Amino acid sequence: MEKKAFSFDEFDAGTLRKMGVTKPRTKTFTAEHERQFAIKVLNVICSLQKSERSRVLRRAVTMNET
């Protein structure tokens, strides 16, 4: 007996839910993107000393949370 693989696109959301299967998530913001943006951010503040960079980044996180 041969098993046939199926595509998630062949079924609607209700059918997939009844089968107990979920579509895998597609990542649009990958770890590589995260690294690239971190490098870009650090490049902007590269002239600061390490302690100054730390302060600026802490301030940025605080501003981002509000």
Long-range contacts (C-beta under 8 A, 24 or more apart in sequence): none
